[in-house]
Amino acid sequence: MANTGNRRVVVTGLGALTPIGLTVNEFWDGMMNGKSGSALITSFDASRLDTKFACELKGLDINKYIDKKTARRLDKYAQYAMASSIQAIEDSGIDTKNLTDEQRARIGVIFGSGIGGIETFYNQSVVNYTEGPNRISPFFIPMLIPDIASGFISIHYGFRGPNYCIVSACATANNNMIDGYMLIKNGLADIIVTGGSEAAINEIGLGGFNASRALSTRNDSPETASRPFDATRDGFVMGEGGGTLILEELESAIKRGAKIYAEIIGMGLSADAHHITAPHPEGTGAILAMEMAINNAGINKEDVDYINMHGTSTNLGDIAETKAIKKVFGEHAYKMNVSSTKSMTGHLLGAAGAVEAIASILAIKNNVVPPTINFENPDPECDLNYTFNKPQERKVNIAISNAFGFGGHNTTVIFKKFD
């Protein structure tokens, strides 16, 4: 197909595994009820850690999605990728069993993980230390690498279109979505399975973030530890899970009678060029990403109704993103609703952008803005309408989802109600 660059891209399927719900509907219900996914860690002994809590994924039966033999050969991050993708593909109504070879070649998988198989790396490092290198699993490398999820999804369904993984820390899922969007827009694919997954809740994962002083240590009240924009916030809360979106060229979706959740109308990318972990204090990179996305979408700033902020509950990050929004939107910054759903899910790292894109799309679909929970103490530097503690009904025609990552990566995606 010719490289036209003007094809429209819509979202026709969603799948979500989150600490507050193991399906899209459960995830939405969890947000509407202001549910906190944070609790003391139960999956391993966290007594040696400074942070003894996280937003764990609980109650998942992975064998509902893949057989036991396959599950044993996949790190948990890839298991989560498979489960959320199976949900999304089923939701999309794509008849995967009766696709022609030509159709399979037009369906791609662009799916990422910020860290990849860190639990496999940790476990096999212990094997190497205690038993020697000859006892390392033959599946160690394919279980470890962050691109194996996209590869495995394509193998499972026989999708032979573009297939790869972008890694950009906590901007990972957004970067993968943006590439999927551009591939469809420019005629290189008709459907893209995209998103992100993460499973880094283990001793070395939390220990590493503790060492960088990024995590909350509110061990006496873990359920309230993720408190974006609150004056007493002290770091983010680790989450795990996966999110998948099915992006599709509009005419393809119409032709097969697909339901359409929303349209992607713009995207923005930038770098802070400032620090390996800290955001630029004035939010300059975030400003560039949002400005690019708005210009790319061809909309007025006043058209934006809701921003799902990156909002990690870190002191520097929440202030920098707030400054960026005020710089970009001026007075309109106070007329929008903004919120951080990380207050409920924790920070899903490379999966965050996908899960938060789903939250943004559902806000459009349901005309309800998810809340930022755990707010108690005002921060004078955070003065926007953060939708504190309760969801708010309002017309949401256009929503922005921001995701930023260590290394100074900034990404913005804009969704619009499909008309």
C-alpha positions as CSV (number, residue, x, y, z in Angstrom):
1,M,0.0,0.0,0.0
2,A,1.3,3.5,-0.8
3,N,2.9,5.6,1.9
4,T,0.2,8.2,2.2
5,G,0.6,9.3,5.8
6,N,-3.1,10.3,6.1
7,R,-4.8,7.1,7.1
8,R,-6.9,7.4,10.3
9,V,-6.1,5.1,13.2
10,V,-8.7,3.9,15.7
11,V,-8.7,1.6,18.8
12,T,-10.8,-1.5,18.4
13,G,-9.7,-3.7,21.3
14,L,-8.5,-3.4,24.9
15,G,-6.9,-5.8,27.4
16,A,-5.7,-5.0,30.9
17,L,-4.1,-6.9,33.8
18,T,-3.7,-4.5,36.7
19,P,-3.3,-4.6,40.5
20,I,-6.9,-3.3,40.8
21,G,-8.5,-5.5,38.2
22,L,-7.6,-8.4,35.9
23,T,-9.8,-7.4,33.0
24,V,-10.7,-4.0,31.4
25,N,-14.1,-3.9,33.2
26,E,-12.6,-4.8,36.6
27,F,-9.9,-2.2,36.0
28,W,-12.5,0.5,35.3
29,D,-14.6,-0.6,38.3
30,G,-11.5,-0.4,40.5
31,M,-10.8,3.1,39.4
32,M,-14.4,4.3,39.8
33,N,-14.3,2.9,43.4
34,G,-11.0,4.6,44.2
35,K,-9.4,1.2,44.9
36,S,-5.8,1.1,46.1
37,G,-3.8,-1.9,44.8
38,S,-1.0,-1.3,47.3
39,A,-0.4,-3.7,50.2
40,L,2.4,-5.5,52.0
41,I,4.2,-7.8,49.6
42,T,3.1,-11.5,49.7
43,S,4.9,-13.0,46.8
44,F,8.3,-13.1,48.6
45,D,10.0,-12.2,51.8
46,A,10.5,-8.5,51.7
47,S,11.8,-8.1,55.2
48,R,15.3,-7.0,54.0
49,L,14.0,-4.2,51.9
50,D,13.4,-0.6,52.9
51,T,10.1,-0.7,51.0
52,K,8.0,-3.8,52.0
53,F,4.9,-3.1,49.9
54,A,3.9,-2.9,46.2
55,C,0.9,-3.1,43.9
56,E,1.1,-6.8,43.2
57,L,-1.0,-8.6,40.6
58,K,-3.1,-11.0,42.6
59,G,-5.5,-13.8,41.7
60,L,-4.3,-14.3,38.1
61,D,-4.7,-17.9,36.7
62,I,-2.3,-17.6,33.7
63,N,-3.5,-21.0,32.5
64,K,-6.8,-19.4,31.4
65,Y,-4.7,-17.9,28.7
66,I,-1.7,-20.2,27.9
67,D,-0.9,-23.8,28.8
68,K,1.4,-24.8,31.6
69,K,4.3,-25.8,29.4
70,T,4.3,-22.5,27.6
71,A,3.9,-20.5,30.9
72,R,7.0,-22.2,32.3
73,R,9.0,-21.0,29.3
74,L,8.0,-17.4,29.7
75,D,9.0,-14.8,32.4
76,K,6.1,-13.3,34.2
77,Y,6.4,-10.1,32.2
78,A,5.8,-12.1,29.0
79,Q,3.0,-14.0,30.6
80,Y,1.3,-10.7,31.4
81,A,1.8,-9.5,27.8
82,M,0.2,-12.7,26.4
83,A,-2.8,-12.5,28.8
84,S,-3.6,-8.8,28.1
85,S,-3.1,-9.3,24.4
86,I,-5.4,-12.3,24.2
87,Q,-8.0,-10.2,26.1
88,A,-7.6,-7.4,23.6
89,I,-7.6,-9.5,20.5
90,E,-10.8,-11.3,21.7
91,D,-12.3,-7.9,22.5
92,S,-11.5,-6.7,19.0
93,G,-13.5,-9.4,17.3
94,I,-10.6,-10.2,14.9
95,D,-11.3,-13.7,13.4
96,T,-7.7,-14.9,14.0
97,K,-8.4,-18.5,12.8
98,N,-9.7,-17.5,9.4
99,L,-7.2,-14.8,8.3
100,T,-5.7,-15.1,4.9
101,D,-1.9,-15.0,4.5
102,E,-2.2,-11.5,3.1
103,Q,-4.1,-10.4,6.1
104,R,-1.7,-11.9,8.5
105,A,1.1,-10.0,6.8
106,R,-0.7,-6.8,7.5
107,I,-1.0,-7.4,11.3
108,G,2.0,-6.4,13.4
109,V,2.9,-6.6,17.1
110,I,4.8,-3.7,18.6
111,F,5.0,-4.5,22.3
112,G,7.5,-3.5,25.0
113,S,8.8,-3.9,28.5
114,G,10.9,-1.4,30.4
115,I,13.0,-4.0,32.2
116,G,12.0,-7.4,30.7
117,G,12.7,-10.7,32.5
118,I,14.3,-9.4,35.6
119,E,12.9,-12.2,37.8
120,T,14.4,-14.8,35.4
121,F,17.7,-12.9,35.5
122,Y,17.7,-12.9,39.3
123,N,16.7,-16.6,39.6
124,Q,19.3,-17.8,37.0
125,S,22.0,-15.7,38.6
126,V,21.4,-17.6,41.8
127,V,21.6,-20.9,39.9
128,N,24.9,-19.8,38.3
129,Y,26.3,-18.8,41.7
130,T,25.2,-21.9,43.6
131,E,25.3,-24.6,41.0
132,G,27.5,-23.3,38.1
133,P,26.9,-22.1,34.5
134,N,26.1,-25.6,33.3
135,R,22.9,-25.6,35.3
136,I,21.6,-22.4,33.7
137,S,18.2,-22.9,31.9
138,P,18.3,-23.2,28.1
139,F,15.4,-20.8,28.1
140,F,17.3,-18.2,30.2
141,I,18.1,-15.8,27.3
142,P,14.7,-15.9,25.5
143,M,12.9,-15.5,28.9
144,L,15.1,-12.5,29.7
145,I,15.0,-10.3,26.6
146,P,12.3,-7.7,26.5
147,D,11.4,-8.3,22.8
148,I,10.3,-11.9,23.4
149,A,6.8,-10.8,24.3
150,S,6.1,-9.2,20.9
151,G,7.7,-12.3,19.2
152,F,5.6,-14.7,21.2
153,I,2.3,-12.9,20.5
154,S,3.0,-13.0,16.8
155,I,3.9,-16.7,16.9
156,H,0.8,-17.5,18.9
157,Y,-1.5,-15.9,16.3
158,G,0.6,-16.2,13.1
159,F,0.8,-12.4,12.7
160,R,3.6,-11.7,10.2
161,G,3.6,-7.9,10.0
162,P,6.1,-5.5,11.7
163,N,7.3,-7.1,14.9
164,Y,9.6,-5.5,17.5
165,C,9.9,-3.9,20.9
166,I,10.9,-0.4,22.0
167,V,12.5,0.1,25.4
168,S,12.3,3.6,26.9
169,A,11.9,2.9,30.6
170,C,8.5,4.2,31.8
171,A,7.7,5.7,28.4
172,T,8.0,2.2,26.8
173,A,4.3,1.5,26.2
174,N,3.6,4.9,24.7
175,N,6.6,4.6,22.4
176,N,5.4,1.3,21.2
177,M,1.9,2.7,20.6
178,I,3.3,5.7,18.8
179,D,5.2,3.4,16.4
180,G,2.2,1.3,15.8
181,Y,0.2,4.4,15.1
182,M,2.8,5.7,12.6
183,L,3.1,2.3,10.9
184,I,-0.7,2.2,10.2
185,K,-0.9,5.8,9.3
186,N,1.8,5.4,6.7
187,G,0.3,2.3,5.1
188,L,2.8,-0.3,6.5
189,A,0.2,-2.2,8.4
190,D,-3.5,-2.4,8.9
191,I,-3.6,-3.6,12.5
192,I,-1.1,-3.4,15.3
193,V,-1.2,-5.2,18.6
194,T,0.6,-2.8,21.0
195,G,1.2,-2.0,24.6
196,G,3.5,-3.0,27.5
197,S,4.0,-5.3,30.4
198,E,6.2,-5.5,33.5
199,A,6.9,-7.9,36.4
200,A,9.7,-6.4,38.5
201,I,8.3,-6.9,42.0
202,N,11.1,-9.0,43.4
203,E,14.0,-8.3,45.8
204,I,16.4,-7.1,43.2
205,G,13.8,-5.0,41.4
206,L,12.7,-3.1,44.5
207,G,16.2,-3.1,46.0
208,G,17.4,-1.3,42.9
209,F,14.7,1.4,43.0
210,N,15.3,1.7,46.8
211,A,19.0,2.3,46.1
212,S,18.1,5.2,43.8
213,R,15.7,6.5,46.4
214,A,12.7,6.5,44.0
215,L,10.3,4.4,46.1
216,S,7.9,5.4,48.9
217,T,8.9,3.8,52.2
218,R,5.4,4.4,53.9
219,N,5.4,0.8,55.3
220,D,3.0,1.7,58.1
221,S,0.3,2.6,55.5
222,P,1.0,1.0,52.2
223,E,-2.5,1.5,50.8
224,T,-2.1,5.3,51.0
225,A,1.6,5.4,49.9
226,S,0.9,6.3,46.2
227,R,-0.3,9.9,46.7
228,P,0.5,12.0,43.7
229,F,0.4,15.8,44.2
230,D,0.0,15.4,48.0
231,A,2.5,17.5,50.0
232,T,3.6,14.4,51.9
233,R,4.4,12.2,48.9
234,D,7.7,10.4,49.3
235,G,8.2,8.3,46.1
236,F,6.4,6.0,43.8
237,V,4.9,2.5,44.5
238,M,5.9,-0.3,42.2
239,G,3.2,-2.0,40.2
240,E,3.0,-4.9,37.8
241,G,0.8,-6.1,35.0
242,G,0.1,-5.5,31.3
243,G,-2.0,-3.5,28.9
244,T,-2.7,-4.1,25.2
245,L,-4.5,-1.9,22.6
246,I,-5.5,-3.0,19.2
247,L,-4.8,-0.2,16.7
248,E,-6.5,-0.4,13.4
249,E,-6.8,1.6,10.2
250,L,-10.3,3.1,10.1
251,E,-11.5,1.5,6.8
252,S,-10.4,-1.9,8.0
253,A,-12.3,-1.5,11.2
254,I,-15.5,-0.3,9.4
255,K,-15.2,-3.1,6.8
256,R,-15.3,-5.8,9.4
257,G,-17.9,-4.1,11.6
258,A,-15.6,-3.6,14.6
259,K,-16.6,-1.5,17.6
260,I,-14.5,1.6,17.9
261,Y,-13.4,2.9,21.3
262,A,-11.7,6.0,20.2
263,E,-9.4,7.5,17.6
264,I,-5.7,8.3,18.0
265,I,-5.2,11.8,16.5
266,G,-1.8,12.9,17.7
267,M,1.5,12.0,19.3
268,G,4.6,13.8,20.6
269,L,8.1,12.8,21.5
270,S,11.0,14.6,23.2
271,A,14.0,14.3,25.4
272,D,14.8,16.3,28.6
273,A,18.6,16.2,27.9
274,H,19.0,16.9,31.6
275,H,19.6,13.9,33.9
276,I,19.4,10.1,33.9
277,T,16.6,9.8,36.4
278,A,15.3,13.3,37.4
279,P,13.0,15.2,35.2
280,H,13.9,18.7,34.1
281,P,12.6,20.9,36.9
282,E,10.7,23.2,34.6
283,G,9.2,20.3,32.6
284,T,10.9,21.4,29.3
285,G,10.8,18.0,27.7
286,A,7.2,17.4,28.7
287,I,6.3,20.8,27.2
288,L,7.9,19.8,23.9
289,A,6.1,16.4,23.8
290,M,2.7,17.9,24.6
291,E,3.2,20.8,22.1
292,M,4.2,18.4,19.4
293,A,1.2,16.1,20.0
294,I,-1.2,19.0,19.9
295,N,0.3,20.3,16.7
296,N,0.3,16.8,15.2
297,A,-3.4,16.4,16.1
298,G,-4.3,19.8,14.6
299,I,-6.5,20.7,17.5
300,N,-6.7,23.8,19.7
301,K,-5.4,23.5,23.3
302,E,-8.8,24.5,24.5
303,D,-10.2,21.3,23.0
304,V,-8.5,19.0,25.5
305,D,-10.8,17.9,28.3
306,Y,-8.6,15.5,30.4
307,I,-5.0,14.6,30.9
308,N,-4.0,11.3,32.4
309,M,-0.7,12.6,33.9
310,H,2.4,10.6,34.4
311,G,2.0,11.6,38.0
312,T,4.2,9.1,39.8
313,S,4.0,10.5,43.4
314,T,7.6,11.7,43.4
315,N,8.3,15.2,44.6
316,L,10.2,16.4,41.5
317,G,8.1,14.7,38.9
318,D,4.7,15.9,40.0
319,I,5.8,19.5,40.2
320,A,7.7,19.4,36.8
321,E,4.7,17.9,35.0
322,T,2.3,20.4,36.6
323,K,4.5,23.3,35.5
324,A,4.6,21.8,32.0
325,I,0.8,21.6,31.8
326,K,0.4,25.2,33.0
327,K,3.1,26.4,30.4
328,V,1.4,24.6,27.5
329,F,-2.3,25.3,28.3
330,G,-2.2,28.6,30.2
331,E,-5.6,29.4,31.7
332,H,-7.1,26.3,30.2
333,A,-4.9,24.2,32.5
334,Y,-7.4,25.0,35.3
335,K,-10.5,24.2,33.2
336,M,-9.4,20.6,32.3
337,N,-9.6,17.6,34.6
338,V,-6.2,15.9,35.2
339,S,-5.5,12.9,37.3
340,S,-3.0,10.2,38.1
341,T,-4.3,6.7,38.1
342,K,-1.0,5.5,39.5
343,S,-2.5,6.5,42.8
344,M,-4.5,3.3,42.5
345,T,-2.4,1.0,40.3
346,G,1.1,2.0,41.4
347,H,3.7,2.6,38.7
348,L,3.7,-0.2,36.2
349,L,6.9,1.0,34.6
350,G,7.0,-0.1,31.0
351,A,3.3,-1.1,31.1
352,A,2.2,2.2,32.6
353,G,1.5,4.0,29.3
354,A,-0.7,1.2,28.0
355,V,-2.8,0.9,31.2
356,E,-3.1,4.7,31.4
357,A,-4.1,4.9,27.7
358,I,-6.8,2.5,28.4
359,A,-7.9,4.6,31.4
360,S,-8.0,7.7,29.1
361,I,-10.0,5.9,26.4
362,L,-12.5,4.6,29.0
363,A,-12.8,8.2,30.3
364,I,-13.8,9.2,26.7
365,K,-16.2,6.3,26.3
366,N,-17.9,6.8,29.7
367,N,-17.6,10.6,30.1
368,V,-16.1,10.1,33.6
369,V,-12.6,11.1,34.8
370,P,-10.9,8.6,37.0
371,P,-9.7,10.0,40.4
372,T,-6.4,10.7,42.0
373,I,-6.8,9.0,45.4
374,N,-5.0,9.4,48.8
375,F,-5.0,13.2,48.7
376,E,-4.9,14.7,52.2
377,N,-2.4,17.6,52.3
378,P,-2.3,20.4,49.7
379,D,1.0,21.2,47.9
380,P,1.0,24.9,46.9
381,E,3.1,24.0,43.8
382,C,0.4,21.5,42.6
383,D,-2.7,23.6,42.0
384,L,-4.6,22.1,39.1
385,N,-7.9,20.1,39.2
386,Y,-6.4,16.7,39.9
387,T,-9.8,15.1,40.4
388,F,-9.0,14.2,44.0
389,N,-10.4,11.1,45.7
390,K,-13.6,10.7,43.6
391,P,-14.3,10.3,39.9
392,Q,-15.9,13.2,38.2
393,E,-18.5,13.1,35.4
394,R,-17.9,15.5,32.5
395,K,-17.9,15.4,28.8
396,V,-14.6,14.0,27.6
397,N,-14.1,14.4,23.8
398,I,-10.3,14.6,23.8
399,A,-7.9,13.1,26.3
400,I,-4.1,13.2,26.6
401,S,-2.0,10.4,28.1
402,N,1.5,11.3,29.2
403,A,4.4,8.9,29.9
404,F,7.9,9.8,30.8
405,G,10.9,7.6,31.5
406,F,14.4,7.5,33.1
407,G,16.8,8.8,30.6
408,G,14.7,11.9,29.9
409,H,12.2,10.2,27.5
410,N,8.9,12.1,27.1
411,T,5.9,10.8,25.2
412,T,2.3,12.1,24.7
413,V,-0.6,10.4,22.9
414,I,-3.9,12.1,22.2
415,F,-7.2,10.2,21.9
416,K,-10.5,11.6,20.6
417,K,-14.1,10.4,20.8
418,F,-14.8,8.7,17.5
419,D,-17.4,10.5,15.5
